[in-house]
Amino acid sequence: MLLLGLAGCSRLTPMVPRQIVLKQAWEIESGDRVAGQLVTGSLGDISIRLQGARLRAPFTGQVELAAKGFNCIYFSSPEVPAYLFRYCGVSHPQVGPVEAGAVMGRGRYIHFATLRRQPDGSWAMVEPSDRVLERSLNRPPPRLPF
């Protein structure tokens, strides 16, 4: 019974938020405050009204907390290794490895950005992919039994 208790405690290890170097710097970014009000989106983000709907992993990959921004997570996948997807406004994030279509979190409004790795290791915002965003918002089709 003690072993079970110890295994359960290992899940309580706090996750270290991921910090990235972003090529572009905006004067006002997600997580900042203006006149005491919280900024939840920024230049380069696409905002989607989810009204509490589920946000899903677009591919099999990894969800990490973002060190900066308003309730932001990063999603990465070996299927698209040069890209990092940022979702802000996420409540109840499911951090760690995820399968394609798995729930990553929920939100009333989600702010989505696509980042591409640069040769120097930094990241640059690029035009977001509507296909990736669609996969994040839709339930995956059922698998056919063969």
TILUMKOL-704452 format. One line per 4 residues: for each residue z negated, y, x negated of C-alpha. Coordinates in steps of 0.2 Angstrom, whole numbers. Layout:
BEGIN
Z/Y/X; ...
This chain:
BEGIN
0/0/0; -4/12/-15; 14/9/-21; 22/14/-5
11/30/-5; 17/34/-23; 35/31/-18; 33/43/-3
26/56/-15; 41/56/-26; 51/64/-12; 40/79/-12
46/84/-29; 53/102/-27; 72/104/-30; 76/117/-43
89/129/-35; 106/130/-44; 110/146/-53; 128/150/-57
137/164/-66; 149/173/-54; 163/182/-62; 163/196/-48
148/206/-45; 146/216/-28; 134/230/-26; 128/222/-10
126/203/-9; 118/190/2; 99/190/0; 99/209/-4
90/221/8; 98/237/14; 86/250/24; 74/235/25
87/224/33; 92/207/26; 110/205/21; 116/188/26
134/188/21; 144/197/7; 162/201/1; 172/185/0
162/176/14; 170/169/30; 157/170/44; 157/157/58
146/157/73; 139/140/75; 125/143/87; 114/129/80
128/116/78; 128/104/63; 136/109/46; 144/93/39
149/88/21; 168/90/19; 168/76/6; 157/64/-2
147/74/-14; 131/84/-18; 121/97/-9; 110/109/-19
99/124/-15; 107/140/-22; 95/151/-32; 102/167/-24
107/172/-6; 101/170/11; 97/152/15; 112/147/4
117/129/-2; 131/124/-14; 141/109/-11; 151/100/-25
161/84/-25; 171/74/-38; 185/74/-25; 188/93/-29
179/95/-46; 185/112/-50; 178/119/-34; 160/124/-28
158/128/-9; 144/140/-4; 136/140/13; 124/154/18
113/155/33; 109/136/33; 93/130/41; 85/113/37
97/109/22; 99/91/17; 98/92/-2; 105/78/-13
119/66/-12; 129/65/4; 143/55/12; 158/64/19
154/70/37; 135/69/34; 124/83/41; 120/96/27
111/108/39; 112/119/54; 114/137/57; 117/151/70
129/160/58; 136/152/43; 144/162/29; 156/151/19
164/155/1; 175/145/-11; 172/146/-29; 183/140/-43
177/135/-60; 184/146/-74; 188/141/-92; 172/150/-98
161/140/-86; 158/154/-74; 164/154/-56; 176/165/-47
177/168/-28; 194/162/-22; 203/162/-5; 194/149/6
202/133/12; 203/132/31; 204/113/29; 188/112/20
180/123/32; 187/113/47; 180/97/39; 163/106/37
163/110/56; 170/94/64; 163/77/66; 173/65/56
185/53/65; 178/35/68; 183/22/55; 194/9/61
187/-9/59; 199/-19/48
